[in-house]
Amino acid sequence: MHRALLIAIVPFVVATIAGLVLLWPSETPTSVLGGSVNPDRVEATVTAITPTNCGIVRTNNRCVQVEARLDEGPKEGQTISFSSQEAPQARAMQEGDAIYVAHSPNDPDPTRYLFLDYQRGVPLLVLGIIFAVVVIGLSRLSGVAALAGLAVSLVVLVRFVLPAILEGSSPIAVAIVGSATIMFAALYLTHGVNVRTSTAVLGTLFSLLLTGLLAGYFVDLARLTGFGSEEALFLQISAEQVNLEGLILGGVIIGTLGVLDDVTITQASAVWEIHLANPALGARQLYRSAVRIGRDHIASTVNTLVLAYAGASLPLLILFTLADFSVGDTLTSEVVAQEVVRTLVGSIGLVASVPITTGLAALVVSREPAPHRASSQPTDTDEDYKVPRAERAWRSD
């Protein structure tokens, strides 16, 4: 059975490596777009805020004149000023805020700058450190491995997926190769190189294949063009080589992978643990027992996907409600229909991953030779059921 798993996985690994070589971008996103978007952006600190008259335009917004101290660049220490309008319910700018500003090239006053954004590096760094501490504190070495897998995922997205799509490569091909790379790295780094993880990898691959086929069919059937948002329109103007329809399909594949690997590894682990508790169970009994666990997992996961989209798109949904759109008009509009297809197709892939992975795991476990199944506990010499090294380390604590 080990040889069969190896034969099944090796072609996917080879194809992934070949895809990385063929699709690897020759340019970075910056050079593709023709330089930095904000070349003159500098850090500054707000030193004073003075309310001003908004002029002849009647508005409920609060108009202010902001003074700020430049914290970097050739004019470091110099005080600059800019005008700003703040919505009644929006967060008001305050003295001491760390911001980004840039000088307007058409403004003759060298001290007048434009407000770009707030500096968020420090709070995000603190939050990231807290996240890492919590993960490592609970999972020990397994948590370190999980964070390493997360780092690989970010590197693949930033260094391969985004630049390759901007260079004009097929978003579908890039998403498939990038997702496969992330999956191999994340699952094997986090859960170890063993039969259990390999089974989850195969289950993930088959489920991603089904998800991609369904996404391609329903994106075409629903006549989704990819022009459903302002970002897509801007992208088409600034990077017309990007296939927006393919971008939808690529987003479905990458988004589904984020939840899919969790479901598949859980199902594979469930089969192994049930087998260890009762080695006498055959493949059919193992399958039935583990599928019952998967049903509960899927029921909560599907709801999570829907609520995650609703939360991320809450301002848009409120805007549709304010415009007195019916539920049908809202769901069938391009911008919402894209997310409906993405959510439903991804959910179908998740549901399918349970029987696929559970069946593969039950088949692998039940085909092991009898001596390996004589005891309900794994031994150090039993390579098939040995707990991954990272897990053994923190369990022994």
GUVEX-306745 format. One record per residue (C-alpha): residue number from 0; residue in one letter; x, y, z. Coordinates in nm, 3 decimals. Each point is the difference from the previous one (the first is absolute). Layout:
N
   pos   code        xx        yy        zz
   NUM      A         X         Y         Z
...
This chain:
397
   pos   code        xx        yy        zz
     0      M     0.000     0.000     0.000
     1      H     0.295     0.233     0.066
     2      R     0.121    -0.056    -0.352
     3      A    -0.346     0.067    -0.141
     4      L    -0.021     0.331     0.189
     5      L     0.347     0.096    -0.122
     6      I    -0.091    -0.083    -0.359
     7      A    -0.319     0.208     0.031
     8      I     0.167     0.307     0.154
     9      V     0.331     0.021    -0.190
    10      P    -0.160     0.104    -0.334
    11      F    -0.177     0.290     0.174
    12      V     0.326     0.110     0.163
    13      V     0.184    -0.015    -0.333
    14      A    -0.280     0.190    -0.176
    15      T     0.006     0.268     0.274
    16      I     0.375     0.049    -0.030
    17      A    -0.029     0.017    -0.379
    18      G    -0.280     0.256     0.033
    19      L     0.213     0.216     0.230
    20      V     0.286    -0.006    -0.250
    21      L    -0.217     0.077    -0.302
    22      L    -0.220     0.266     0.163
    23      W     0.257     0.168     0.224
    24      P    -0.019     0.376    -0.076
    25      S     0.298     0.173    -0.156
    26      E    -0.098     0.335     0.151
    27      T    -0.118     0.123     0.338
    28      P    -0.341     0.170     0.046
    29      T     0.172     0.337     0.037
    30      S     0.179    -0.016    -0.334
    31      V    -0.310    -0.139    -0.175
    32      L    -0.207     0.296     0.119
    33      G     0.270     0.245    -0.095
    34      G     0.126     0.101     0.343
    35      S    -0.128     0.064     0.348
    36      V    -0.354     0.128     0.037
    37      N     0.101     0.258     0.264
    38      P     0.369     0.082    -0.066
    39      D    -0.012     0.313     0.219
    40      R    -0.182    -0.154     0.295
    41      V     0.155     0.099     0.331
    42      E    -0.078    -0.058     0.366
    43      A    -0.138     0.285     0.208
    44      T    -0.156     0.071     0.341
    45      V    -0.306     0.220     0.047
    46      T     0.085     0.301     0.220
    47      A    -0.312     0.220    -0.025
    48      I    -0.356    -0.012    -0.133
    49      T    -0.202     0.316    -0.067
    50      P    -0.371    -0.007    -0.103
    51      T    -0.062     0.194    -0.322
    52      N    -0.293     0.105    -0.220
    53      C    -0.090    -0.258    -0.267
    54      G    -0.078     0.281    -0.245
    55      I    -0.308     0.032    -0.216
    56      V    -0.054    -0.379    -0.015
    57      R    -0.270    -0.098     0.248
    58      T     0.103    -0.313     0.183
    59      N    -0.029    -0.165     0.339
    60      N     0.369    -0.085    -0.009
    61      R     0.246     0.164     0.239
    62      C     0.265     0.204    -0.181
    63      V     0.339     0.052     0.166
    64      Q     0.343     0.138    -0.076
    65      V     0.268    -0.242     0.117
    66      E     0.360     0.082     0.088
    67      A     0.250    -0.284     0.017
    68      R     0.374    -0.048     0.057
    69      L     0.191    -0.195    -0.266
    70      D     0.185    -0.292     0.162
    71      E     0.217    -0.107    -0.295
    72      G     0.140     0.115    -0.331
    73      P     0.205     0.309    -0.095
    74      K    -0.252     0.229     0.173
    75      E    -0.005    -0.194     0.328
    76      G    -0.111     0.219     0.291
    77      Q    -0.182     0.249    -0.224
    78      T    -0.366     0.084     0.072
    79      I    -0.243    -0.049    -0.287
    80      S    -0.376     0.052    -0.033
    81      F    -0.295    -0.147    -0.189
    82      S    -0.379     0.019    -0.001
    83      S    -0.221    -0.293     0.092
    84      Q    -0.370    -0.085     0.017
    85      E    -0.126    -0.247     0.259
    86      A    -0.337    -0.176    -0.015
    87      P    -0.220     0.038     0.311
    88      Q     0.023    -0.370     0.095
    89      A     0.362    -0.050    -0.108
    90      R     0.300     0.001     0.232
    91      A     0.126     0.357     0.034
    92      M     0.368     0.071    -0.048
    93      Q     0.171     0.089     0.328
    94      E     0.321     0.164     0.111
    95      G     0.281    -0.253     0.027
    96      D    -0.135    -0.226    -0.277
    97      A     0.272    -0.159    -0.212
    98      I    -0.092     0.046    -0.368
    99      Y     0.135    -0.014    -0.355
   100      V    -0.003     0.312    -0.218
   101      A     0.121     0.098    -0.346
   102      H     0.059     0.337    -0.165
   103      S    -0.240     0.092    -0.277
   104      P     0.207     0.051    -0.318
   105      N    -0.238     0.272    -0.129
   106      D    -0.007     0.202     0.321
   107      P     0.235     0.304    -0.001
   108      D     0.006     0.003     0.382
   109      P     0.285    -0.237     0.103
   110      T    -0.140    -0.029     0.351
   111      R    -0.341    -0.134    -0.111
   112      Y    -0.025    -0.378    -0.017
   113      L    -0.270    -0.260    -0.061
   114      F    -0.111    -0.248     0.263
   115      L     0.047    -0.360    -0.122
   116      D    -0.060    -0.238     0.289
   117      Y     0.066    -0.081     0.364
   118      Q     0.313    -0.184     0.108
   119      R    -0.109    -0.344     0.124
   120      G     0.329    -0.188     0.007
   121      V     0.052     0.000     0.378
   122      P    -0.349    -0.118     0.109
   123      L    -0.002    -0.268    -0.271
   124      L     0.346    -0.117     0.109
   125      V    -0.113    -0.019     0.364
   126      L    -0.310    -0.196    -0.102
   127      G     0.214    -0.238    -0.208
   128      I     0.234    -0.061     0.296
   129      I    -0.298    -0.071     0.229
   130      F    -0.137    -0.242    -0.260
   131      A     0.334    -0.184    -0.026
   132      V     0.036    -0.021     0.379
   133      V    -0.351    -0.141     0.039
   134      V     0.050    -0.260    -0.275
   135      I     0.341    -0.112     0.127
   136      G    -0.113     0.006     0.363
   137      L    -0.279    -0.248    -0.070
   138      S     0.150    -0.214    -0.277
   139      R     0.372     0.020     0.082
   140      L     0.208    -0.140    -0.289
   141      S    -0.312    -0.068    -0.204
   142      G    -0.082     0.370     0.031
   143      V     0.348     0.095    -0.121
   144      A    -0.047    -0.230    -0.300
   145      A    -0.343     0.152    -0.069
   146      L     0.147     0.352     0.004
   147      A     0.273    -0.115    -0.238
   148      G    -0.271    -0.130    -0.233
   149      L    -0.177     0.336     0.025
   150      A     0.322     0.179    -0.089
   151      V     0.045    -0.221    -0.307
   152      S    -0.359     0.076    -0.105
   153      L     0.061     0.375     0.020
   154      V     0.326    -0.028    -0.194
   155      V    -0.167    -0.204    -0.276
   156      L    -0.284     0.254    -0.028
   157      V     0.226     0.308    -0.001
   158      R     0.294    -0.133    -0.202
   159      F    -0.180    -0.227    -0.247
   160      V    -0.380     0.024    -0.023
   161      L    -0.045     0.378    -0.012
   162      P     0.300     0.083    -0.226
   163      A    -0.082    -0.287    -0.239
   164      I    -0.361     0.117    -0.041
   165      L     0.116     0.360    -0.052
   166      E     0.241    -0.120    -0.266
   167      G    -0.293    -0.139    -0.198
   168      S     0.015    -0.372     0.084
   169      S    -0.328    -0.189     0.027
   170      P    -0.145     0.071     0.348
   171      I    -0.145    -0.353     0.005
   172      A     0.334    -0.168    -0.072
   173      V     0.180     0.226     0.247
   174      A    -0.262    -0.064     0.270
   175      I     0.021    -0.378    -0.051
   176      V     0.379    -0.010     0.017
   177      G     0.013     0.247     0.290
   178      S    -0.268    -0.186     0.196
   179      A     0.175    -0.334    -0.053
   180      T     0.330     0.150     0.120
   181      I    -0.165     0.147     0.309
   182      M    -0.183    -0.325     0.071
   183      F     0.312    -0.221    -0.019
   184      A     0.204     0.240     0.213
   185      A    -0.266     0.076     0.261
   186      L    -0.127    -0.354     0.054
   187      Y     0.338    -0.175     0.007
   188      L     0.168     0.271     0.211
   189      T    -0.285     0.008     0.251
   190      H    -0.093    -0.368     0.023
   191      G     0.317    -0.179    -0.105
   192      V     0.090    -0.220    -0.296
   193      N    -0.204    -0.313     0.068
   194      V    -0.279    -0.213    -0.141
   195      R    -0.270     0.195     0.182
   196      T     0.106     0.333    -0.147
   197      S     0.047    -0.151    -0.346
   198      T    -0.357    -0.127     0.010
   199      A    -0.124     0.350     0.089
   200      V     0.209     0.143    -0.286
   201      L    -0.166    -0.232    -0.252
   202      G    -0.344     0.083     0.138
   203      T     0.077     0.372    -0.032
   204      L     0.123    -0.038    -0.359
   205      F    -0.311    -0.188    -0.115
   206      S    -0.228     0.248     0.176
   207      L     0.182     0.298    -0.155
   208      L    -0.037    -0.160    -0.342
   209      L    -0.375    -0.034     0.050
   210      T    -0.022     0.358     0.129
   211      G     0.187     0.135    -0.303
   212      L    -0.223    -0.186    -0.246
   213      L    -0.318     0.120     0.170
   214      A     0.129     0.358     0.021
   215      G     0.086     0.006    -0.370
   216      Y    -0.341    -0.134    -0.098
   217      F    -0.211     0.233     0.216
   218      V     0.207     0.313    -0.064
   219      D    -0.067    -0.054    -0.369
   220      L    -0.366    -0.099     0.057
   221      A    -0.067     0.307     0.216
   222      R     0.174     0.226    -0.255
   223      L     0.232     0.147     0.261
   224      T     0.239     0.247    -0.164
   225      G     0.220     0.098     0.294
   226      F    -0.097     0.369    -0.031
   227      G    -0.214    -0.003     0.313
   228      S     0.207     0.238     0.211
   229      E     0.189     0.328    -0.020
   230      E     0.324    -0.188     0.067
   231      A    -0.058    -0.216    -0.308
   232      L    -0.063     0.306    -0.218
   233      F     0.314     0.170     0.127
   234      L     0.197    -0.319    -0.053
   235      Q    -0.121    -0.028    -0.359
   236      I     0.117     0.357    -0.066
   237      S     0.338    -0.031     0.171
   238      A     0.071    -0.366    -0.089
   239      E    -0.207    -0.095    -0.303
   240      Q     0.197    -0.322    -0.046
   241      V    -0.178    -0.152     0.303
   242      N    -0.290    -0.233    -0.084
   243      L    -0.272     0.109     0.243
   244      E    -0.222    -0.303    -0.062
   245      G     0.296    -0.228     0.068
   246      L     0.068     0.206     0.311
   247      I    -0.338    -0.106     0.137
   248      L     0.083    -0.367    -0.053
   249      G     0.343     0.040     0.154
   250      G    -0.154     0.169     0.302
   251      V    -0.243    -0.289     0.045
   252      I     0.284    -0.255    -0.001
   253      I     0.226     0.191     0.240
   254      G    -0.288     0.095     0.231
   255      T    -0.126    -0.358     0.020
   256      L     0.346    -0.133     0.082
   257      G     0.006     0.213     0.315
   258      V    -0.275    -0.212     0.157
   259      L     0.043    -0.320    -0.200
   260      D     0.331    -0.110     0.151
   261      D    -0.150     0.035     0.349
   262      V    -0.289    -0.231    -0.091
   263      T     0.213    -0.263    -0.173
   264      I     0.264    -0.028     0.273
   265      T    -0.275    -0.021     0.262
   266      Q    -0.171    -0.285    -0.185
   267      A     0.325    -0.190    -0.052
   268      S     0.087     0.038     0.369
   269      A    -0.349    -0.112     0.101
   270      V     0.037    -0.325    -0.197
   271      W     0.340    -0.070     0.155
   272      E    -0.118     0.069     0.356
   273      I    -0.311    -0.216    -0.042
   274      H     0.219    -0.280    -0.134
   275      L     0.240     0.030     0.293
   276      A    -0.293    -0.016     0.242
   277      N    -0.143    -0.311    -0.171
   278      P     0.241    -0.173    -0.244
   279      A    -0.261    -0.265    -0.077
   280      L    -0.215     0.239    -0.201
   281      G     0.003    -0.047    -0.376
   282      A     0.006     0.264    -0.269
   283      R    -0.380     0.038    -0.013
   284      Q    -0.037     0.042     0.378
   285      L     0.288     0.247     0.010
   286      Y    -0.156     0.199    -0.282
   287      R    -0.342     0.019     0.164
   288      S     0.140     0.106     0.338
   289      A     0.229     0.270    -0.143
   290      V    -0.267     0.137    -0.236
   291      R    -0.223     0.070     0.300
   292      I     0.277     0.223     0.134
   293      G     0.033     0.167    -0.340
   294      R    -0.371     0.081    -0.016
   295      D     0.022     0.214     0.313
   296      H     0.319     0.166    -0.124
   297      I    -0.148     0.086    -0.339
   298      A    -0.325     0.133     0.150
   299      S     0.191     0.261     0.199
   300      T     0.256     0.075    -0.272
   301      V    -0.256     0.078    -0.271
   302      N    -0.174     0.246     0.232
   303      T     0.339     0.155     0.075
   304      L     0.064     0.064    -0.371
   305      V    -0.334     0.174    -0.048
   306      L     0.038     0.216     0.311
   307      A     0.360     0.087    -0.091
   308      Y    -0.117     0.138    -0.337
   309      A    -0.294     0.184     0.156
   310      G     0.230     0.161     0.256
   311      A     0.258     0.106    -0.258
   312      S    -0.269     0.142    -0.232
   313      L    -0.221     0.159     0.265
   314      P     0.035     0.360    -0.133
   315      L    -0.091    -0.119    -0.350
   316      L    -0.304    -0.193     0.123
   317      I    -0.116     0.304     0.198
   318      L     0.039     0.212    -0.315
   319      F    -0.223    -0.240    -0.194
   320      T    -0.256     0.013     0.280
   321      L     0.009     0.380     0.000
   322      A    -0.060    -0.002    -0.376
   323      D    -0.312    -0.213     0.062
   324      F     0.132    -0.296    -0.202
   325      S    -0.202    -0.320     0.035
   326      V     0.175    -0.312     0.127
   327      G    -0.006    -0.147    -0.351
   328      D     0.147     0.313    -0.160
   329      T     0.270     0.015     0.264
   330      L     0.106    -0.365    -0.036
   331      T     0.005     0.009    -0.380
   332      S     0.200     0.322    -0.034
   333      E     0.352    -0.058    -0.133
   334      V     0.185     0.100     0.314
   335      V    -0.209    -0.222     0.231
   336      A    -0.048    -0.286    -0.247
   337      Q     0.378    -0.044    -0.017
   338      E     0.012    -0.060     0.373
   339      V    -0.308    -0.224    -0.010
   340      V     0.167    -0.222    -0.260
   341      R     0.328     0.007     0.192
   342      T    -0.169    -0.093     0.329
   343      L    -0.229    -0.272    -0.137
   344      V     0.262    -0.163    -0.223
   345      G     0.253     0.009     0.282
   346      S    -0.254    -0.153     0.237
   347      I    -0.074    -0.282    -0.246
   348      G     0.373    -0.071    -0.017
   349      L     0.017    -0.009     0.380
   350      V    -0.295    -0.237     0.025
   351      A     0.153    -0.228    -0.263
   352      S     0.335    -0.003     0.181
   353      V    -0.150    -0.186     0.296
   354      P    -0.101    -0.324    -0.177
   355      I     0.302     0.018    -0.232
   356      T     0.260     0.036     0.275
   357      T    -0.180    -0.231     0.241
   358      G    -0.028    -0.271    -0.264
   359      L     0.370     0.028    -0.090
   360      A     0.106    -0.010     0.365
   361      A    -0.224    -0.296     0.084
   362      L     0.134    -0.189    -0.302
   363      V     0.363     0.069     0.096
   364      V    -0.045    -0.101     0.363
   365      S    -0.200    -0.315    -0.072
   366      R     0.256    -0.127    -0.253
   367      E     0.289     0.001     0.245
   368      P     0.149    -0.341     0.087
   369      A    -0.139    -0.170     0.309
   370      P     0.311     0.044     0.220
   371      H    -0.034     0.376    -0.027
   372      R    -0.357    -0.018     0.124
   373      A     0.053    -0.237     0.290
   374      S     0.022     0.272     0.261
   375      S    -0.225     0.297     0.066
   376      Q     0.301     0.221     0.073
   377      P     0.272     0.103    -0.247
   378      T     0.360    -0.095     0.076
   379      D     0.322     0.181    -0.081
   380      T     0.076    -0.258    -0.268
   381      D    -0.342     0.018    -0.159
   382      E     0.069     0.258    -0.269
   383      D    -0.355    -0.017    -0.135
   384      Y    -0.172     0.120     0.314
   385      K     0.280     0.181     0.174
   386      V    -0.107     0.343     0.123
   387      P     0.191     0.274    -0.185
   388      R     0.316     0.111     0.176
   389      A    -0.129     0.348     0.081
   390      E    -0.314    -0.142     0.161
   391      R     0.197    -0.255     0.206
   392      A     0.219     0.277     0.136
   393      W    -0.279     0.211     0.144
   394      R    -0.216    -0.296     0.105
   395      S     0.288    -0.130     0.211
   396      D     0.004     0.328     0.188
